[in-house]
Amino acid sequence: MPIPEDVTGEEIDKDVRQELLSLPKTLADDVARNLVMVARLLDEDPEGAYGYSRVALRLASRVAAVREAAGFAAYASQKYGEALAEFRAAKRMTGNIDLWPVMADCERGLGRPEKALDMAGAPEVHKLDKAGQVEMRLVAAGARRDIGQLDAAIVTLQSPELAANSVQPWTARLRYAYADALLAAGRESEAREWFAKAVEADRDGSTDASDRLAELDGVEFVDAMVEDEGDEPQDPASPTADEDDQHEGDKLESDEDESDKD
């Protein structure tokens, strides 16, 4: 796959670069450039990111960072089976449990929410940092909703992190998930309150909380660029109203002239 000339491979994280030192330099550079493309495209073009991740995987499947990148590209492309296999491989190579929440979410994607809940109660969760534990809570709440346990999902999200006034990287998503669960349970006024709190915390627009809040408030957004369906465009070949009036006036004048001749 083509890689822009401005991508050198030096853009990758230094820890990943350290892992690539086990490869010959030319090969390491090729792998690094493909990993940069994965990172660049992951959000906006998941399928493109997936393509570059497969190239990196063919070049260096024994590098944990490559397996992890391939996992995230597959996950973003909703290829949950592949993603889970890559995450498991990366975990085996490093012993790192940071991927535990996203592995559990892959189980949800594969239609196995009960497995995700089992993972949420596993000892590995206690080894996660605060961000990882919050992520695991979000996954567990989603799994509860998958199996129709809406009230349990709401309780799962009720935590010190949810009640905290300080804004952390996970705050907006946690408040949003709680608001969405409340709304699904028919608790609209509480949902509105928490969507508003999510908006306050969502400094980088990672959720659509503002749109959800506006929807609850009955605000409708109209795209000014969309032409009103009732306003049909004027056919250039058809006479305009002014032209019709002019033709009618010409006809009247002609009739008057004929009368004078008589």
C-alpha positions as CSV (number, residue, x, y, z in Angstrom):
1,M,0.0,0.0,0.0
2,P,1.3,3.5,-0.8
3,I,2.7,5.6,2.0
4,P,3.1,9.4,1.7
5,E,6.7,10.6,1.4
6,D,6.4,12.8,4.5
7,V,5.9,9.7,6.6
8,T,9.3,8.7,7.9
9,G,8.5,6.3,10.7
10,E,10.1,8.5,13.3
11,E,6.6,9.7,14.3
12,I,5.9,6.6,16.3
13,D,6.1,6.4,20.0
14,K,9.6,5.8,21.4
15,D,8.5,2.6,23.2
16,V,7.3,1.2,19.9
17,R,10.5,2.3,18.2
18,Q,12.4,0.5,21.0
19,E,10.5,-2.7,20.2
20,L,11.4,-2.5,16.5
21,L,15.1,-2.4,17.3
22,S,15.0,-6.2,17.2
23,L,14.5,-6.0,13.4
24,P,16.9,-5.1,10.7
25,K,16.9,-1.3,10.2
26,T,15.3,-1.3,6.7
27,L,12.6,-3.6,7.9
28,A,12.1,-1.7,11.1
29,D,11.6,1.5,9.1
30,D,9.0,-0.1,6.8
31,V,7.1,-1.5,9.8
32,A,7.2,1.9,11.5
33,R,5.9,3.8,8.5
34,N,3.0,1.3,8.2
35,L,2.2,1.8,11.9
36,V,2.2,5.5,11.5
37,M,-0.4,5.1,8.7
38,V,-2.5,2.9,11.0
39,A,-2.5,5.6,13.7
40,R,-3.3,8.3,11.1
41,L,-6.3,6.5,9.6
42,L,-7.7,4.7,12.6
43,D,-10.5,7.2,13.4
44,E,-11.4,8.5,9.9
45,D,-10.7,5.5,7.7
46,P,-10.7,2.2,9.7
47,E,-10.6,0.0,6.6
48,G,-7.6,1.9,5.4
49,A,-5.9,1.5,8.8
50,Y,-6.7,-2.2,8.7
51,G,-5.0,-2.5,5.4
52,Y,-1.8,-0.9,6.6
53,S,-1.9,-3.0,9.8
54,R,-2.0,-6.2,7.7
55,V,1.1,-5.1,5.9
56,A,2.9,-4.5,9.2
57,L,1.7,-7.8,10.5
58,R,3.1,-9.6,7.5
59,L,6.5,-7.9,8.1
60,A,6.8,-8.3,11.9
61,S,4.2,-10.5,13.5
62,R,6.5,-11.2,16.4
63,V,6.5,-7.6,17.6
64,A,3.9,-7.0,20.3
65,A,3.3,-3.4,19.2
66,V,2.4,-4.6,15.7
67,R,-0.1,-7.2,17.1
68,E,-1.7,-4.5,19.2
69,A,-1.9,-2.1,16.3
70,A,-3.5,-4.8,14.2
71,G,-5.9,-5.5,17.0
72,F,-7.1,-1.9,17.2
73,A,-7.4,-1.6,13.4
74,A,-9.5,-4.8,13.3
75,Y,-11.6,-3.5,16.3
76,A,-12.3,-0.2,14.5
77,S,-13.4,-2.1,11.4
78,Q,-15.7,-4.3,13.6
79,K,-13.7,-7.4,12.9
80,Y,-14.0,-8.5,16.5
81,G,-12.8,-12.0,16.1
82,E,-9.5,-10.9,14.5
83,A,-9.2,-8.1,17.0
84,L,-9.5,-10.4,20.0
85,A,-6.9,-12.8,18.5
86,E,-4.4,-10.0,18.1
87,F,-5.0,-8.5,21.5
88,R,-4.6,-12.0,23.1
89,A,-1.3,-12.4,21.2
90,A,0.0,-9.0,22.4
91,K,-1.0,-9.8,25.9
92,R,0.9,-13.1,25.8
93,M,4.0,-11.4,24.5
94,T,4.1,-8.6,27.1
95,G,2.1,-9.9,30.0
96,N,0.4,-6.5,30.0
97,I,-3.3,-6.4,31.0
98,D,-4.1,-2.9,29.7
99,L,-6.0,-4.4,26.8
100,W,-8.4,-6.4,29.1
101,P,-11.3,-3.9,28.7
102,V,-11.1,-3.8,24.9
103,M,-10.8,-7.6,24.8
104,A,-14.0,-7.8,26.8
105,D,-15.7,-5.4,24.4
106,C,-14.7,-7.7,21.6
107,E,-16.6,-10.5,23.3
108,R,-19.6,-8.2,23.3
109,G,-19.1,-7.5,19.6
110,L,-19.0,-11.3,19.0
111,G,-22.4,-11.6,20.7
112,R,-21.0,-13.0,24.0
113,P,-22.0,-10.4,26.6
114,E,-21.9,-13.0,29.4
115,K,-18.2,-13.6,28.6
116,A,-17.6,-9.9,28.9
117,L,-19.2,-9.9,32.3
118,D,-17.0,-12.7,33.4
119,M,-14.0,-10.7,32.4
120,A,-15.4,-7.7,34.3
121,G,-15.2,-9.8,37.5
122,A,-11.8,-11.3,36.8
123,P,-8.7,-10.6,39.0
124,E,-7.1,-8.8,36.1
125,V,-9.4,-5.8,36.6
126,H,-7.8,-5.0,39.9
127,K,-4.5,-4.6,38.1
128,L,-5.8,-2.0,35.8
129,D,-5.1,1.7,36.3
130,K,-8.1,4.1,37.0
131,A,-8.7,4.7,33.3
132,G,-8.7,1.0,32.6
133,Q,-11.1,0.3,35.5
134,V,-13.5,3.0,34.2
135,E,-13.3,1.5,30.7
136,M,-14.1,-1.9,32.2
137,R,-17.1,-0.4,33.9
138,L,-18.4,1.0,30.6
139,V,-18.0,-2.4,28.9
140,A,-19.7,-4.2,31.8
141,A,-22.7,-1.7,31.6
142,G,-22.9,-2.3,27.9
143,A,-23.0,-6.0,28.4
144,R,-25.8,-5.7,31.0
145,R,-27.8,-3.7,28.4
146,D,-27.0,-6.4,25.8
147,I,-28.8,-9.0,27.9
148,G,-31.7,-6.7,28.8
149,Q,-30.6,-5.8,32.4
150,L,-31.1,-2.1,32.1
151,D,-31.4,-1.3,35.8
152,A,-28.2,-3.3,36.5
153,A,-26.4,-1.3,33.8
154,I,-27.4,1.9,35.5
155,V,-26.2,0.7,38.9
156,T,-22.9,-0.5,37.2
157,L,-22.2,3.0,36.1
158,Q,-22.9,4.6,39.5
159,S,-19.4,5.0,40.9
160,P,-17.1,7.6,42.6
161,E,-15.7,8.4,39.1
162,L,-19.2,9.3,37.9
163,A,-19.9,11.5,41.0
164,A,-16.6,13.3,41.0
165,N,-16.5,17.0,40.1
166,S,-13.1,16.8,38.5
167,V,-12.9,16.3,34.8
168,Q,-10.8,13.4,33.6
169,P,-10.3,11.9,30.1
170,W,-13.0,9.4,30.8
171,T,-15.5,11.7,32.5
172,A,-17.5,12.7,29.4
173,R,-17.9,9.2,28.1
174,L,-18.9,7.9,31.6
175,R,-21.5,10.6,32.1
176,Y,-22.8,10.1,28.5
177,A,-23.2,6.3,29.0
178,Y,-25.1,6.9,32.3
179,A,-27.4,9.5,30.7
180,D,-28.1,7.2,27.8
181,A,-29.0,4.3,30.1
182,L,-31.3,6.6,32.1
183,L,-33.0,7.7,29.0
184,A,-33.5,4.1,27.9
185,A,-35.1,3.4,31.2
186,G,-37.6,6.2,30.7
187,R,-36.0,8.5,33.3
188,E,-35.9,11.5,31.0
189,S,-35.4,14.4,33.4
190,E,-32.4,12.6,35.0
191,A,-31.0,11.8,31.6
192,R,-31.2,15.4,30.6
193,E,-29.3,16.4,33.7
194,W,-26.5,13.9,32.9
195,F,-26.3,14.7,29.2
196,A,-25.8,18.4,30.3
197,K,-23.0,17.2,32.7
198,A,-21.5,15.2,29.8
199,V,-21.5,18.4,27.6
200,E,-19.6,20.2,30.4
201,A,-16.9,17.6,30.5
202,D,-16.7,16.9,26.7
203,R,-14.0,19.4,25.8
204,D,-12.8,17.6,22.7
205,G,-16.2,16.6,21.3
206,S,-15.7,12.9,21.9
207,T,-19.5,12.4,22.3
208,D,-22.6,13.8,20.7
209,A,-24.0,14.8,24.1
210,S,-24.8,18.3,23.0
211,D,-27.0,16.9,20.1
212,R,-28.7,14.5,22.5
213,L,-29.4,17.4,25.0
214,A,-30.8,19.6,22.2
215,E,-33.0,16.7,21.1
216,L,-34.4,16.3,24.6
217,D,-35.0,20.1,24.7
218,G,-36.9,19.9,21.4
219,V,-34.4,21.9,19.4
220,E,-34.3,21.0,15.7
221,F,-31.3,21.8,13.5
222,V,-32.0,22.7,9.9
223,D,-29.3,22.5,7.3
224,A,-29.5,25.9,5.5
225,M,-27.7,24.3,2.5
226,V,-30.5,21.9,1.9
227,E,-33.1,23.3,-0.6
228,D,-36.6,23.3,0.6
229,E,-38.4,20.4,-1.0
230,G,-41.4,22.6,-1.7
231,D,-39.4,25.1,-3.8
232,E,-39.0,23.4,-7.1
233,P,-36.1,24.8,-9.2
234,Q,-37.3,26.9,-12.1
235,D,-36.9,25.1,-15.5
236,P,-34.8,27.4,-17.7
237,A,-36.8,26.3,-20.7
238,S,-40.1,27.3,-19.2
239,P,-41.4,30.9,-19.3
240,T,-41.1,32.9,-16.0
241,A,-44.1,34.6,-14.5
242,D,-42.9,38.0,-15.9
243,E,-42.6,36.5,-19.4
244,D,-46.1,35.1,-19.1
245,D,-47.4,38.5,-18.2
246,Q,-45.5,40.1,-21.1
247,H,-47.0,37.5,-23.5
248,E,-50.5,38.2,-22.2
249,G,-50.0,41.9,-22.7
250,D,-48.8,41.4,-26.3
251,K,-51.9,39.4,-27.0
252,L,-54.2,42.1,-25.7
253,E,-52.5,44.7,-27.8
254,S,-52.8,42.6,-30.9
255,D,-56.5,42.1,-30.2
256,E,-57.0,45.8,-29.8
257,D,-55.3,46.5,-33.1
258,E,-57.6,44.0,-34.9
259,S,-60.6,45.8,-33.4
260,D,-59.4,49.2,-34.7
261,K,-59.1,47.7,-38.2
262,D,-62.7,46.5,-38.1
